[in-house]
Amino acid sequence: MTKSQHTPTPWKVHPYRYNHSPYNKGIDIGPGLRAVAAVIGEFEKPEAGPVAEANAAFIVRACNAHDALVEALDKANQRIEQLCSTVNTLSICAGGTPRKVTLGDWVDDIRAALKLAKEG
């Protein structure tokens, strides 16, 4: 079975009238183009509008940035693995406190994040 491709980015947020509620937000790929998703606010609850707007904006930011973030993490992972072949620990100064870090820990963190981003 082949894996389906998601709707191309960039996605955008727009007002979305569903069930006559003004508190809904739609996510699409442009004016007049197909909807990708809808964020439904509770009907007759004005506080739902800002929450639906924030949720839709978060979804759009995450989806639009996803491919670039995965690519950047892949590159960082490759570079750190190359560095690990010659250096195992680094001394860094974070927040004014010097400490040693093991590069392998960074590789583990990056691999876990990449697996989550690529496989869910």
N, CA, C and O atoms as CSV, one atom per row, in Angstrom:
chain,resi,resn,atom,element,x,y,z
A,1,MET,N,N,0.839,-1.170,0.000
A,1,MET,CA,C,0.000,0.000,0.000
A,1,MET,C,C,0.890,1.241,0.000
A,1,MET,O,O,1.868,1.302,0.745
A,2,THR,N,N,0.562,2.218,-0.820
A,2,THR,CA,C,1.342,3.447,-0.860
A,2,THR,C,C,0.799,4.420,0.170
A,2,THR,O,O,-0.390,4.416,0.490
A,3,LYS,N,N,1.690,5.251,0.679
A,3,LYS,CA,C,1.322,6.237,1.682
A,3,LYS,C,C,0.748,7.469,0.986
A,3,LYS,O,O,1.330,7.970,0.024
A,4,SER,N,N,-0.392,7.955,1.473
A,4,SER,CA,C,-1.000,9.163,0.900
A,4,SER,C,C,-0.166,10.379,1.252
A,4,SER,O,O,0.457,10.438,2.313
A,5,GLN,N,N,-0.160,11.336,0.362
A,5,GLN,CA,C,0.523,12.602,0.603
A,5,GLN,C,C,-0.467,13.592,1.198
A,5,GLN,O,O,-1.641,13.606,0.828
A,6,HIS,N,N,0.010,14.416,2.120
A,6,HIS,CA,C,-0.873,15.436,2.697
A,6,HIS,C,C,-1.069,16.581,1.708
A,6,HIS,O,O,-0.334,16.704,0.729
A,7,THR,N,N,-2.046,17.396,1.971
A,7,THR,CA,C,-2.300,18.574,1.147
A,7,THR,C,C,-1.075,19.480,1.211
A,7,THR,O,O,-0.541,19.721,2.294
A,8,PRO,N,N,-0.621,19.988,0.056
A,8,PRO,CA,C,0.587,20.823,0.063
A,8,PRO,C,C,0.440,22.061,0.958
A,8,PRO,O,O,-0.646,22.624,1.093
A,9,THR,N,N,1.538,22.459,1.552
A,9,THR,CA,C,1.587,23.699,2.321
A,9,THR,C,C,2.016,24.821,1.381
A,9,THR,O,O,2.522,24.518,0.300
A,10,PRO,N,N,1.849,26.083,1.722
A,10,PRO,CA,C,1.436,26.576,3.033
A,10,PRO,C,C,-0.084,26.542,3.216
A,10,PRO,O,O,-0.860,26.733,2.280
A,11,TRP,N,N,-0.463,26.289,4.466
A,11,TRP,CA,C,-1.868,26.346,4.834
A,11,TRP,C,C,-2.143,27.698,5.459
A,11,TRP,O,O,-1.222,28.370,5.924
A,12,LYS,N,N,-3.407,28.103,5.472
A,12,LYS,CA,C,-3.811,29.399,6.027
A,12,LYS,C,C,-5.076,29.216,6.865
A,12,LYS,O,O,-5.829,28.262,6.672
A,13,VAL,N,N,-5.299,30.150,7.804
A,13,VAL,CA,C,-6.502,30.146,8.635
A,13,VAL,C,C,-7.500,31.124,8.032
A,13,VAL,O,O,-7.118,32.191,7.550
A,14,HIS,N,N,-8.761,30.766,8.060
A,14,HIS,CA,C,-9.813,31.676,7.594
A,14,HIS,C,C,-11.082,31.424,8.405
A,14,HIS,O,O,-11.201,30.372,9.033
A,15,PRO,N,N,-12.030,32.358,8.408
A,15,PRO,CA,C,-13.309,32.119,9.093
A,15,PRO,C,C,-14.011,30.929,8.442
A,15,PRO,O,O,-13.906,30.722,7.233
A,16,TYR,N,N,-14.711,30.169,9.235
A,16,TYR,CA,C,-15.372,28.967,8.741
A,16,TYR,C,C,-16.741,28.867,9.397
A,16,TYR,O,O,-16.847,28.676,10.608
A,17,ARG,N,N,-17.769,28.996,8.605
A,17,ARG,CA,C,-19.140,28.932,9.128
A,17,ARG,C,C,-19.618,27.492,9.113
A,17,ARG,O,O,-19.852,26.910,8.054
A,18,TYR,N,N,-19.758,26.934,10.284
A,18,TYR,CA,C,-20.304,25.588,10.421
A,18,TYR,C,C,-21.375,25.646,11.489
A,18,TYR,O,O,-21.137,26.151,12.586
A,19,ASN,N,N,-22.529,25.140,11.182
A,19,ASN,CA,C,-23.632,25.134,12.140
A,19,ASN,C,C,-23.956,26.553,12.611
A,19,ASN,O,O,-24.421,26.751,13.734
A,20,HIS,N,N,-23.711,27.526,11.754
A,20,HIS,CA,C,-24.001,28.941,11.995
A,20,HIS,C,C,-23.236,29.547,13.166
A,20,HIS,O,O,-23.630,30.591,13.688
A,21,SER,N,N,-22.146,28.902,13.585
A,21,SER,CA,C,-21.346,29.442,14.685
A,21,SER,C,C,-20.266,30.368,14.137
A,21,SER,O,O,-19.531,29.994,13.223
A,22,PRO,N,N,-20.167,31.579,14.692
A,22,PRO,CA,C,-19.107,32.497,14.257
A,22,PRO,C,C,-17.753,32.177,14.887
A,22,PRO,O,O,-16.769,32.864,14.612
A,23,TYR,N,N,-17.688,31.145,15.728
A,23,TYR,CA,C,-16.472,30.869,16.484
A,23,TYR,C,C,-15.601,29.778,15.875
A,23,TYR,O,O,-14.664,29.305,16.519
A,24,ASN,N,N,-15.890,29.380,14.668
A,24,ASN,CA,C,-15.136,28.331,14.003
A,24,ASN,C,C,-14.049,28.931,13.111
A,24,ASN,O,O,-14.177,30.057,12.631
A,25,LYS,N,N,-12.994,28.176,12.899
A,25,LYS,CA,C,-11.919,28.585,12.000
A,25,LYS,C,C,-11.626,27.446,11.043
A,25,LYS,O,O,-11.589,26.282,11.443
A,26,GLY,N,N,-11.420,27.782,9.785
A,26,GLY,CA,C,-11.068,26.791,8.784
A,26,GLY,C,C,-9.594,26.879,8.456
A,26,GLY,O,O,-8.965,27.916,8.665
A,27,ILE,N,N,-9.048,25.802,7.946
A,27,ILE,CA,C,-7.659,25.760,7.493
A,27,ILE,C,C,-7.709,25.315,6.050
A,27,ILE,O,O,-8.271,24.266,5.736
A,28,ASP,N,N,-7.113,26.121,5.158
A,28,ASP,CA,C,-7.121,25.767,3.748
A,28,ASP,C,C,-5.817,26.179,3.095
A,28,ASP,O,O,-4.906,26.670,3.762
A,29,ILE,N,N,-5.729,25.978,1.789
A,29,ILE,CA,C,-4.491,26.302,1.074
A,29,ILE,C,C,-4.642,27.563,0.233
A,29,ILE,O,O,-3.794,27.848,-0.612
A,30,GLY,N,N,-5.697,28.311,0.454
A,30,GLY,CA,C,-5.871,29.579,-0.240
A,30,GLY,C,C,-7.333,29.895,-0.473
A,30,GLY,O,O,-8.181,29.006,-0.397
A,31,PRO,N,N,-7.638,31.163,-0.760
A,31,PRO,CA,C,-9.026,31.578,-0.967
A,31,PRO,C,C,-9.699,30.758,-2.061
A,31,PRO,O,O,-9.170,30.621,-3.164
A,32,GLY,N,N,-10.862,30.219,-1.744
A,32,GLY,CA,C,-11.623,29.469,-2.724
A,32,GLY,C,C,-11.091,28.076,-2.995
A,32,GLY,O,O,-11.628,27.365,-3.845
A,33,LEU,N,N,-10.050,27.674,-2.290
A,33,LEU,CA,C,-9.476,26.347,-2.501
A,33,LEU,C,C,-9.969,25.393,-1.431
A,33,LEU,O,O,-10.586,25.816,-0.454
A,34,ARG,N,N,-9.702,24.118,-1.608
A,34,ARG,CA,C,-10.282,23.116,-0.716
A,34,ARG,C,C,-9.831,23.289,0.735
A,34,ARG,O,O,-8.699,23.675,1.028
A,35,ALA,N,N,-10.776,22.982,1.625
A,35,ALA,CA,C,-10.482,23.031,3.054
A,35,ALA,C,C,-9.650,21.822,3.435
A,35,ALA,O,O,-9.860,20.723,2.923
A,36,VAL,N,N,-8.715,22.031,4.326
A,36,VAL,CA,C,-7.885,20.954,4.850
A,36,VAL,C,C,-8.485,20.456,6.154
A,36,VAL,O,O,-8.545,19.250,6.392
A,37,ALA,N,N,-8.929,21.380,7.000
A,37,ALA,CA,C,-9.473,21.034,8.313
A,37,ALA,C,C,-10.316,22.184,8.824
A,37,ALA,O,O,-10.277,23.293,8.292
A,38,ALA,N,N,-11.076,21.900,9.862
A,38,ALA,CA,C,-11.858,22.938,10.531
A,38,ALA,C,C,-11.659,22.790,12.029
A,38,ALA,O,O,-11.623,21.676,12.552
A,39,VAL,N,N,-11.530,23.915,12.714
A,39,VAL,CA,C,-11.453,23.948,14.166
A,39,VAL,C,C,-12.785,24.499,14.629
A,39,VAL,O,O,-13.128,25.645,14.338
A,40,ILE,N,N,-13.523,23.694,15.341
A,40,ILE,CA,C,-14.888,24.039,15.713
A,40,ILE,C,C,-14.927,24.576,17.141
A,40,ILE,O,O,-14.558,23.884,18.090
A,41,GLY,N,N,-15.385,25.831,17.279
A,41,GLY,CA,C,-15.608,26.415,18.597
A,41,GLY,C,C,-17.007,26.077,19.073
A,41,GLY,O,O,-17.889,25.799,18.261
A,42,GLU,N,N,-17.218,26.099,20.376
A,42,GLU,CA,C,-18.538,25.769,20.899
A,42,GLU,C,C,-19.531,26.877,20.552
A,42,GLU,O,O,-19.240,28.063,20.708
A,43,PHE,N,N,-20.689,26.472,20.086
A,43,PHE,CA,C,-21.728,27.412,19.674
A,43,PHE,C,C,-22.201,28.226,20.877
A,43,PHE,O,O,-22.388,27.696,21.972
A,44,GLU,N,N,-22.385,29.500,20.652
A,44,GLU,CA,C,-22.891,30.443,21.651
A,44,GLU,C,C,-21.961,30.628,22.844
A,44,GLU,O,O,-22.413,31.016,23.921
A,45,LYS,N,N,-20.693,30.361,22.675
A,45,LYS,CA,C,-19.715,30.629,23.724
A,45,LYS,C,C,-18.658,31.549,23.135
A,45,LYS,O,O,-17.733,31.085,22.468
A,46,PRO,N,N,-18.788,32.864,23.378
A,46,PRO,CA,C,-17.846,33.818,22.771
A,46,PRO,C,C,-16.383,33.521,23.080
A,46,PRO,O,O,-15.511,33.825,22.266
A,47,GLU,N,N,-16.096,32.930,24.249
A,47,GLU,CA,C,-14.698,32.627,24.586
A,47,GLU,C,C,-14.123,31.544,23.690
A,47,GLU,O,O,-12.907,31.358,23.643
A,48,ALA,N,N,-14.987,30.827,22.977
A,48,ALA,CA,C,-14.522,29.772,22.071
A,48,ALA,C,C,-13.838,30.355,20.842
A,48,ALA,O,O,-12.972,29.705,20.257
A,49,GLY,N,N,-14.204,31.556,20.441
A,49,GLY,CA,C,-13.616,32.170,19.251
A,49,GLY,C,C,-12.110,32.322,19.330
A,49,GLY,O,O,-11.404,31.844,18.443
A,50,PRO,N,N,-11.588,32.983,20.379
A,50,PRO,CA,C,-10.132,33.124,20.485
A,50,PRO,C,C,-9.407,31.785,20.629
A,50,PRO,O,O,-8.293,31.631,20.130
A,51,VAL,N,N,-10.026,30.819,21.304
A,51,VAL,CA,C,-9.396,29.509,21.456
A,51,VAL,C,C,-9.334,28.798,20.105
A,51,VAL,O,O,-8.304,28.226,19.749
A,52,ALA,N,N,-10.438,28.834,19.353
A,52,ALA,CA,C,-10.448,28.219,18.019
A,52,ALA,C,C,-9.424,28.899,17.112
A,52,ALA,O,O,-8.722,28.229,16.355
A,53,GLU,N,N,-9.339,30.219,17.186
A,53,GLU,CA,C,-8.363,30.975,16.388
A,53,GLU,C,C,-6.936,30.567,16.756
A,53,GLU,O,O,-6.110,30.326,15.876
A,54,ALA,N,N,-6.647,30.490,18.062
A,54,ALA,CA,C,-5.302,30.109,18.515
A,54,ALA,C,C,-4.975,28.676,18.112
A,54,ALA,O,O,-3.856,28.401,17.678
A,55,ASN,N,N,-5.928,27.761,18.247
A,55,ASN,CA,C,-5.687,26.369,17.861
A,55,ASN,C,C,-5.432,26.245,16.366
A,55,ASN,O,O,-4.518,25.537,15.942
A,56,ALA,N,N,-6.241,26.936,15.569
A,56,ALA,CA,C,-6.057,26.884,14.117
A,56,ALA,C,C,-4.697,27.477,13.728
A,56,ALA,O,O,-3.998,26.926,12.878
A,57,ALA,N,N,-4.330,28.593,14.348
A,57,ALA,CA,C,-3.037,29.222,14.047
A,57,ALA,C,C,-1.879,28.300,14.433
A,57,ALA,O,O,-0.880,28.220,13.718
A,58,PHE,N,N,-2.015,27.608,15.559
A,58,PHE,CA,C,-0.967,26.670,15.998
A,58,PHE,C,C,-0.831,25.509,15.007
A,58,PHE,O,O,0.282,25.127,14.645
A,59,ILE,N,N,-1.947,24.959,14.580
A,59,ILE,CA,C,-1.924,23.864,13.606
A,59,ILE,C,C,-1.248,24.317,12.315
A,59,ILE,O,O,-0.410,23.601,11.767
A,60,VAL,N,N,-1.608,25.496,11.833
A,60,VAL,CA,C,-1.041,26.017,10.587
A,60,VAL,C,C,0.460,26.258,10.736
A,60,VAL,O,O,1.234,25.884,9.855
A,61,ARG,N,N,0.885,26.884,11.852
A,61,ARG,CA,C,2.326,27.117,12.056
A,61,ARG,C,C,3.089,25.800,12.088
A,61,ARG,O,O,4.136,25.667,11.455
A,62,ALA,N,N,2.560,24.822,12.832
A,62,ALA,CA,C,3.242,23.528,12.961
A,62,ALA,C,C,3.336,22.818,11.614
A,62,ALA,O,O,4.393,22.301,11.250
A,63,CYS,N,N,2.236,22.796,10.885
A,63,CYS,CA,C,2.230,22.098,9.592
A,63,CYS,C,C,3.111,22.802,8.567
A,63,CYS,O,O,3.847,22.150,7.826
A,64,ASN,N,N,3.038,24.123,8.523
A,64,ASN,CA,C,3.846,24.866,7.553
A,64,ASN,C,C,5.337,24.758,7.855
A,64,ASN,O,O,6.152,24.807,6.933
A,65,ALA,N,N,5.710,24.614,9.120
A,65,ALA,CA,C,7.119,24.541,9.500
A,65,ALA,C,C,7.658,23.112,9.519
A,65,ALA,O,O,8.873,22.918,9.563
A,66,HIS,N,N,6.792,22.125,9.487
A,66,HIS,CA,C,7.187,20.727,9.703
A,66,HIS,C,C,8.335,20.277,8.802
A,66,HIS,O,O,9.358,19.807,9.300
A,67,ASP,N,N,8.183,20.412,7.496
A,67,ASP,CA,C,9.212,19.896,6.579
A,67,ASP,C,C,10.561,20.581,6.788
A,67,ASP,O,O,11.601,19.923,6.757
A,68,ALA,N,N,10.551,21.893,6.998
A,68,ALA,CA,C,11.801,22.623,7.222
A,68,ALA,C,C,12.452,22.203,8.542
A,68,ALA,O,O,13.674,22.078,8.616
A,69,LEU,N,N,11.650,21.987,9.574
A,69,LEU,CA,C,12.203,21.562,10.860
A,69,LEU,C,C,12.800,20.160,10.784
A,69,LEU,O,O,13.867,19.907,11.343
A,70,VAL,N,N,12.121,19.254,10.099
A,70,VAL,CA,C,12.648,17.893,9.934
A,70,VAL,C,C,13.958,17.938,9.143
A,70,VAL,O,O,14.921,17.259,9.498
A,71,GLU,N,N,13.993,18.722,8.094
A,71,GLU,CA,C,15.222,18.833,7.300
A,71,GLU,C,C,16.366,19.405,8.141
A,71,GLU,O,O,17.494,18.916,8.065
A,72,ALA,N,N,16.083,20.434,8.941
A,72,ALA,CA,C,17.116,21.032,9.784
A,72,ALA,C,C,17.609,20.036,10.837
A,72,ALA,O,O,18.807,19.965,11.111
A,73,LEU,N,N,16.696,19.277,11.420
A,73,LEU,CA,C,17.101,18.269,12.406
A,73,LEU,C,C,17.917,17.151,11.765
A,73,LEU,O,O,18.882,16.666,12.356
A,74,ASP,N,N,17.529,16.741,10.557
A,74,ASP,CA,C,18.318,15.724,9.844
A,74,ASP,C,C,19.751,16.211,9.638
A,74,ASP,O,O,20.702,15.466,9.874
A,75,LYS,N,N,19.902,17.455,9.200
A,75,LYS,CA,C,21.244,18.019,8.980
A,75,LYS,C,C,22.018,18.138,10.288
A,75,LYS,O,O,23.203,17.806,10.342
A,76,ALA,N,N,21.357,18.609,11.337
A,76,ALA,CA,C,22.021,18.734,12.640
A,76,ALA,C,C,22.468,17.360,13.130
A,76,ALA,O,O,23.573,17.209,13.653
A,77,ASN,N,N,21.612,16.369,12.958
A,77,ASN,CA,C,21.944,15.009,13.376
A,77,ASN,C,C,23.182,14.508,12.638
A,77,ASN,O,O,24.084,13.938,13.252
A,78,GLN,N,N,23.230,14.718,11.332
A,78,GLN,CA,C,24.384,14.281,10.546
A,78,GLN,C,C,25.661,14.977,11.011
A,78,GLN,O,O,26.708,14.343,11.142
A,79,ARG,N,N,25.570,16.277,11.260
A,79,ARG,CA,C,26.757,17.037,11.667
A,79,ARG,C,C,27.244,16.618,13.051
A,79,ARG,O,O,28.447,16.495,13.283
A,80,ILE,N,N,26.294,16.398,13.974
A,80,ILE,CA,C,26.692,15.980,15.321
A,80,ILE,C,C,27.277,14.572,15.288
A,80,ILE,O,O,28.242,14.287,15.998
A,81,GLU,N,N,26.702,13.684,14.468
A,81,GLU,CA,C,27.277,12.335,14.347
A,81,GLU,C,C,28.700,12.397,13.797
A,81,GLU,O,O,29.566,11.642,14.241
A,82,GLN,N,N,28.954,13.288,12.833
A,82,GLN,CA,C,30.313,13.453,12.310
A,82,GLN,C,C,31.237,13.955,13.411
A,82,GLN,O,O,32.368,13.489,13.546
A,83,LEU,N,N,30.751,14.900,14.187
A,83,LEU,CA,C,31.548,15.453,15.274
A,83,LEU,C,C,31.823,14.390,16.340
A,83,LEU,O,O,32.902,14.364,16.932
A,84,CYS,N,N,30.844,13.515,16.583
A,84,CYS,CA,C,31.002,12.442,17.578
A,84,CYS,C,C,32.145,11.497,17.221
A,84,CYS,O,O,32.732,10.876,18.107
A,85,SER,N,N,32.464,11.382,15.945
A,85,SER,CA,C,33.542,10.477,15.558
A,85,SER,C,C,34.903,10.986,16.019
A,85,SER,O,O,35.860,10.215,16.078
A,86,THR,N,N,35.002,12.271,16.345
A,86,THR,CA,C,36.279,12.815,16.814
A,86,THR,C,C,36.203,13.358,18.239
A,86,THR,O,O,37.213,13.386,18.943
A,87,VAL,N,N,35.027,13.787,18.669
A,87,VAL,CA,C,34.866,14.383,19.998
A,87,VAL,C,C,33.647,13.749,20.659
A,87,VAL,O,O,32.599,13.627,20.025
A,88,ASN,N,N,33.768,13.347,21.917
A,88,ASN,CA,C,32.628,12.745,22.604
A,88,ASN,C,C,31.914,13.728,23.532
A,88,ASN,O,O,30.692,13.683,23.674
A,89,THR,N,N,32.689,14.620,24.166
A,89,THR,CA,C,32.079,15.591,25.078
A,89,THR,C,C,32.537,16.993,24.722
A,89,THR,O,O,33.606,17.192,24.145
A,90,LEU,N,N,31.715,17.947,25.075
A,90,LEU,CA,C,32.030,19.358,24.887
A,90,LEU,C,C,31.836,20.075,26.209
A,90,LEU,O,O,30.997,19.682,27.020
A,91,SER,N,N,32.605,21.117,26.421
A,91,SER,CA,C,32.357,21.998,27.552
A,91,SER,C,C,31.575,23.184,27.023
A,91,SER,O,O,32.008,23.874,26.100
A,92,ILE,N,N,30.410,23.411,27.628
A,92,ILE,CA,C,29.602,24.546,27.208
A,92,ILE,C,C,29.278,25.399,28.419
A,92,ILE,O,O,29.373,24.948,29.560
A,93,CYS,N,N,28.899,26.617,28.157
A,93,CYS,CA,C,28.512,27.525,29.220
A,93,CYS,C,C,27.081,27.959,28.945
A,93,CYS,O,O,26.836,28.818,28.098
A,94,ALA,N,N,26.147,27.367,29.658
A,94,ALA,CA,C,24.736,27.690,29.486
A,94,ALA,C,C,24.242,28.387,30.740
A,94,ALA,O,O,24.335,27.837,31.838
A,95,GLY,N,N,23.728,29.574,30.586
A,95,GLY,CA,C,23.228,30.303,31.747
A,95,GLY,C,C,24.321,30.697,32.716
A,95,GLY,O,O,24.068,30.869,33.908
A,96,GLY,N,N,25.548,30.842,32.205
A,96,GLY,CA,C,26.653,31.263,33.053
A,96,GLY,C,C,27.329,30.140,33.815
A,96,GLY,O,O,28.305,30.377,34.527
A,97,THR,N,N,26.826,28.917,33.676
A,97,THR,CA,C,27.398,27.784,34.393
A,97,THR,C,C,28.069,26.834,33.407
A,97,THR,O,O,27.398,26.233,32.568
A,98,PRO,N,N,29.402,26.695,33.506
A,98,PRO,CA,C,30.070,25.758,32.600
A,98,PRO,C,C,29.727,24.311,32.966
A,98,PRO,O,O,29.624,23.964,34.143
A,99,ARG,N,N,29.555,23.488,31.953
A,99,ARG,CA,C,29.298,22.069,32.182
A,99,ARG,C,C,29.720,21.281,30.957
A,99,ARG,O,O,29.875,21.827,29.865
A,100,LYS,N,N,29.901,19.990,31.162
A,100,LYS,CA,C,30.257,19.096,30.062
A,100,LYS,C,C,28.989,18.441,29.544
A,100,LYS,O,O,28.115,18.059,30.322
A,101,VAL,N,N,28.892,18.312,28.224
A,101,VAL,CA,C,27.759,17.608,27.612
A,101,VAL,C,C,28.302,16.493,26.738
A,101,VAL,O,O,29.361,16.617,26.121
A,102,THR,N,N,27.561,15.416,26.701
A,102,THR,CA,C,27.909,14.281,25.854
A,102,THR,C,C,27.139,14.421,24.555
A,102,THR,O,O,25.911,14.514,24.561
A,103,LEU,N,N,27.853,14.436,23.447
A,103,LEU,CA,C,27.211,14.622,22.150
A,103,LEU,C,C,26.230,13.506,21.829
A,103,LEU,O,O,25.230,13.726,21.145
A,104,GLY,N,N,26.515,12.312,22.322
A,104,GLY,CA,C,25.607,11.199,22.092
A,104,GLY,C,C,24.209,11.466,22.633
A,104,GLY,O,O,23.222,11.002,22.063
A,105,ASP,N,N,24.120,12.214,23.737
A,105,ASP,CA,C,22.808,12.569,24.280
A,105,ASP,C,C,22.041,13.444,23.298
A,105,ASP,O,O,20.832,13.287,23.128
A,106,TRP,N,N,22.745,14.359,22.659
A,106,TRP,CA,C,22.089,15.226,21.662
A,106,TRP,C,C,21.589,14.379,20.494
A,106,TRP,O,O,20.478,14.582,20.002
A,107,VAL,N,N,22.411,13.434,20.055
A,107,VAL,CA,C,22.006,12.567,18.939
A,107,VAL,C,C,20.752,11.788,19.325
A,107,VAL,O,O,19.822,11.676,18.526
A,108,ASP,N,N,20.721,11.253,20.533
A,108,ASP,CA,C,19.541,10.510,20.995
A,108,ASP,C,C,18.295,11.390,20.997
A,108,ASP,O,O,17.230,10.962,20.551
A,109,ASP,N,N,18.426,12.616,21.497
A,109,ASP,CA,C,17.294,13.547,21.532
A,109,ASP,C,C,16.812,13.879,20.118
A,109,ASP,O,O,15.610,13.910,19.856
A,110,ILE,N,N,17.757,14.124,19.215
A,110,ILE,CA,C,17.402,14.458,17.831
A,110,ILE,C,C,16.719,13.272,17.158
A,110,ILE,O,O,15.707,13.436,16.476
A,111,ARG,N,N,17.268,12.091,17.351
A,111,ARG,CA,C,16.651,10.896,16.739
A,111,ARG,C,C,15.234,10.680,17.246
A,111,ARG,O,O,14.341,10.327,16.475
A,112,ALA,N,N,15.024,10.893,18.548
A,112,ALA,CA,C,13.667,10.717,19.107
A,112,ALA,C,C,12.703,11.744,18.519
A,112,ALA,O,O,11.560,11.410,18.208
A,113,ALA,N,N,13.153,12.989,18.366
A,113,ALA,CA,C,12.302,14.025,17.798
A,113,ALA,C,C,12.003,13.736,16.327
A,113,ALA,O,O,10.874,13.919,15.872
A,114,LEU,N,N,13.007,13.289,15.593
A,114,LEU,CA,C,12.797,12.958,14.177
A,114,LEU,C,C,11.827,11.786,14.012
A,114,LEU,O,O,10.982,11.789,13.117
A,115,LYS,N,N,11.958,10.796,14.877
A,115,LYS,CA,C,11.048,9.647,14.795
A,115,LYS,C,C,9.612,10.101,15.053
A,115,LYS,O,O,8.692,9.679,14.353
A,116,LEU,N,N,9.422,10.944,16.038
A,116,LEU,CA,C,8.091,11.461,16.331
A,116,LEU,C,C,7.545,12.272,15.170
A,116,LEU,O,O,6.370,12.148,14.826
A,117,ALA,N,N,8.387,13.102,14.562
A,117,ALA,CA,C,7.942,13.945,13.443
A,117,ALA,C,C,7.647,13.138,12.189
A,117,ALA,O,O,6.739,13.477,11.430
A,118,LYS,N,N,8.399,12.082,11.970
A,118,LYS,CA,C,8.246,11.307,10.741
A,118,LYS,C,C,7.227,10.177,10.863
A,118,LYS,O,O,6.561,9.830,9.887
A,119,GLU,N,N,7.105,9.604,12.060
A,119,GLU,CA,C,6.249,8.436,12.220
A,119,GLU,C,C,5.042,8.678,13.113
A,119,GLU,O,O,4.077,7.915,13.067
A,120,GLY,N,N,5.084,9.711,13.911
A,120,GLY,CA,C,3.964,10.018,14.805
A,120,GLY,C,C,4.068,9.355,16.143
A,120,GLY,O,O,3.191,9.531,16.989
